Amino acid sequence: MSSEPRILILPTHPGVQYHFCRVGLPIHFLGNWDQFQYWRPQPDNVVNVLPAFEDAQLEWGPEDYGRLLDDPAVGWPDRYELAWLMFNWQVKLFWERPGQKLYRVAKVAELERDQWAALLERDDFRVVSFYPNTVEWLRETFGVEVPYVPLGLDPGAYGPATGEDGNILSIIHSYRERGWHYGAWLEATQGLPVLHVDHLDPEKPVFRYDDLQRVLKRARLYLHDGEQEYTITLIEAMMTGLPLVSFRIPGIERYVEHGVNGFVGESAREIREHCRLLLEDAELARRMGAASRAKAEREFAEDRWIRQWREILGAYRRG
């Protein structure tokens, strides 16, 4: 076995995928990174299984990836120490296949309870989560402790925030379809300077990674919504040094400390008031943004992320 594990990654959330690959281990991507051309740049340690990207690959489902996975040229599992999975369909794809698998779970609802029970009994799957709520649910439901690995970002790659555009920024893809607080978001931001970045909306302009960093730096504040705790862009906004406004969602107070680095609101009216306050008070926005940056450096720095993942992977390989 090589000194560093060779890992096979299936296409997953592009931001999570990018930051995991920055752990620096030899990664083989079951596809071609160019399908995520505007999300994040391809790290040097990543090798594409497919030599080129074709639009048809965007329509691939589990059966297509299964055929690719079983291609002798891919060489699973003999050429790899483990497969890194995130979505439930990927777990199911590997359920009957041999080899070691690491499941970086986000939302517990992505698997049924009986599937969780069976999964946690298996020796060929290792479960890790980046959401404290998920870790707590697995502990309370099954009495199983899984590692918690919060996201890690390179502090040098973000900021400093200038606020020069004086606007509200939200980065949420498929917001209309996913619902959440979309109607309240529209009401709260009506008539205010706002930029909503949606990678998957064909009616909106394409934002590449450097574009995202630019709009993060120039925004006055970041307005967050989601279905669970945090998103990568929320942590990126914190690391940039932006004050935060968020709808109340489970666990959000771990990231948005009301009155310290931003505000949490229940209604469209409250969210609007918080946004207007930060738009009108540049000094308050600066202080809260500095608190966001300090918190991100303490809790979400990349060196800790890399160290944790290497320790977990090393322990897993040693059995």
N, C-alpha and C positions, 0 to 999 in steps of 0.2 A: 504494500500500500504506500502511496506517495506521502510525503511529509505534509502536504496540504490536500484536503479533499477536493475532488472534482465533483461539482454540483450541477445537476440538470434542473433548469428553471423553466416552468411553463408560463406562457403569457399571463400576466396578472395585473393588478393595479400598477400603472406605469411609475407613479411616484414611489410606492413601496418597493417595487422591483429595482428601480434605480438606486435607492439608498441602501438596499440590501447588497446589491452588487458592489457598492463602495467599500464593503468589508474587505475586498481585495483578493478573495479566493478565486481559483479557476472556475469560471462559470460558463456553461454551455446553454444557450437560449434555444428552446424548442420552437423555432420560428426564425424571424429576421427582425432585428431591433428597429429597422426603418418603419415598421408599422406604427411605431410610437415617435415618429420623427420630431414632432413639436412638443412632446411632453418633457423628455429629459435626454441629454446626450448619452451615447453608448460608452460606458467605461472601457478602458483598455484591456481589462482582464476578462471581457465577455467575448465569447466566440459564437457566431450564429450557426445553428444547425442547417438552416436554409440559406443558400448563397445569395438570394435576392428576394425582395419583397414584391408581391403582386397583390393587387386590390382584392382578388378573390379570397385571399387568406383572411380578410376581415370578416368573412361570412362563415369561417370554419367553426364547427362545433366539436363536442367531445369525440365523436366517431372519427373525424378527420385527424385530430391530434392522436387518437389511439392508433390509427394506421401509421402515422409518422413515427410514433413511439416504438412500434413493433418492427420498423424497418431495420434490418441488420446493420445498415450504415450508421444508424444512431447508436446502436450498441448498448441499449438499456437491458439489464442493469450492470453488465460486466465492466463497462468503461467508467462507471461512476460510483462514488461512495454513497451518494444519496440524491433524492429528488426533493426539491423545495416547492411546496404547494401552498396555495392560499384560498382558492375558491372551492366550494363543496363539490362541484362537478369534477375537479381535479382529484379530490380524495376518492371519489367513486371510480374514476378512471384507473386509479392505482390499487383499488381495493383487492382485486384478485391477482395483481401482478407482483412478482417477487421484488426484492430489493428494499433498501432502507429509505423511509420517507419522513420528511419533516414538514409538519402542517402548521403554518403560521396563521392561526385563526383570528378572525376579526369578530364576526357576529355569531353568537351561539345559535341563533335561529336558522342558520344555513344548513344545519343537520338536525334530524329528528332525535328525540331523546334516546331511543333504542340504538340509533347509529352511534351516538356519543358513547353510550355504555360499551358497545362492542369495540369502538375505536380505542378507547382508553385502556382496554384489556390487552391490546396487541403490542408485541415487542418490536414490530417492524415500522411502527409509526411513533414519532415523537411530536408532542403538541407544545407549542409556544404561542403566547399571545402578546399583542401590543396594546390591549385595552384592559385596564384594571377591572372593569365591570365583568368582563368575560372570565378573567382569572377568579374573581369572587364567585361567579355563578358555578363554575366547575368545582370549586372547593365546597360550596354549600350543597350542591346537587349530588356530587359523586364522591366527595371526600378526597379529591385528587388535587394536588398542588402542581400547577404547571408554571414554568418560568414566565415572568413578565419582562418584556424588553421594550421600553418606550423608544420611540423614534429618535434617531440622532442625526443632527445636521452639522455641517462644517460652519462654525461661526464666521470664518473669513469669507465665505461665499455669499453672505447676506448683509444688506445694509451698507452704509448707515441710511436710515430713513431721512428724507428731506421734507416730505409733506408738500412739496411745491405745487402739485396739481390740486391740492385742497379738496380732494374728493373722497367718497366712500368707495371702497373696493370690496367686491365679493368674488371668489373663485369657486364656483359650484357647477359641475357639469350636469346636464339633463335636469335642471332645477324644476322646470314646469312639470315634467313627467313624474319626478320623484316626490313632488308634493311638499312634505314637511311644512315649513312656514312660508311657502312661496307667496300666497296671497297677502299675508301680513308683511312680507318683505316688500312687495310692490307698494302697499299702502304706506309703509314707514319711509320709503325712499322717494315717494312721489314729489317732484319739484326740487329735489336736492341733487347736487352733483354726485353722480354715481356711475361706476363702471362695473359691469358684471361680465366676467370672463367665463365662457362655456366652451370647452374644447370640442364638444360633440354637437354643437348647434351650427348647422350649415349656414345660418343667416348671420352668424357672428364672425368677425375676423379671426384668423389663426394667430395664436400666441405661442411662440416658441419659448424655450426655457429662459433665454436672455430677455425676452419681452416680459415674461412673468416677473423676473427680478427687477426689471425697470419699473413696472407699474406698482410693484410692492414698495419700492423705495420712494416713489413720488406721491403715493396716496397719503391722505391725512389720517385715515383710520381703516380698520378691517372689520367688516360686518360678516359674522359667521352664522351658519346654520348647518345642521347635519342630523343624522339619525342616531349617532352614538359617540359621545365624549368629544373626540377631536378628529380632525382631518390633517393630512400632511400640510395643506396650505395654511391652516391655522398656526401650526408650529413654525412654518416659514415666515408668516406675518410677525410672529413673536420674535424670531431671530433677526428679522429685519429691523425691529424696533418700532412697531406700530402699536398704538392703543387699540384695544379690541372692544367690540360690542357684539354680544351673542344672544340669540334666543335661548331660553332655558331648555336644555336637553340633559339627559342623564350624565352625570359626571363632569359637566362643563366647569364647575367651580374649581376643579383641579388645575385648570388652565387660565380661566378668566377670573381673577380675584376682584370682585366688585368694589369699585372705588380705589383700587390700587393700580392695576394695569388695564382697566377697562370697566365695562358695565355689563350686567346680565339683565335682560328684560323679559317680561311675560307677554306683553301685548304689542301691537303695532305702534300704539301711542307711546308706550315707554321706550321702545327701540328708537322711534323717531326723536324723542327728547334727548336721549343719550347721544345719538349721532349729531344732532344740531349743536349740543353743548361742545362736543369735540371739534366740530367744524368751525365754531365761532371763537373758541379759546385755544389758540395755538400753543400757549405755554402749558396748559393742562394736557394737551395732546402730547407735547414733548416729554413731560414728566411721566405720564402713563406709558408712553412708548419706551422710555428708558427702563421702566420697571418690567415691561414685557421682554426686552432684550436681556436684562439681568436674569430673569427667571429662565429664559430659554438657555442661556449659557450654563446655568446651574443644573438644569434638569434634562436638557435635550442636546447635549454636545456630542458630536460624532465620535470622539475618542472613547467615550463610555459605551456607545452603541457597538463599535467595532470590537472592543474588549469583551463585552457580554456575548456577542454572537460567536466569537472565536472560542470562548470558554464552553459555551453550550455545544457547539459542533465538536469540539475536542472530546468532551465528556461522552457525547453520544457515540462517537466512533470507538471509544474505549470500552463501551458497554456498561 
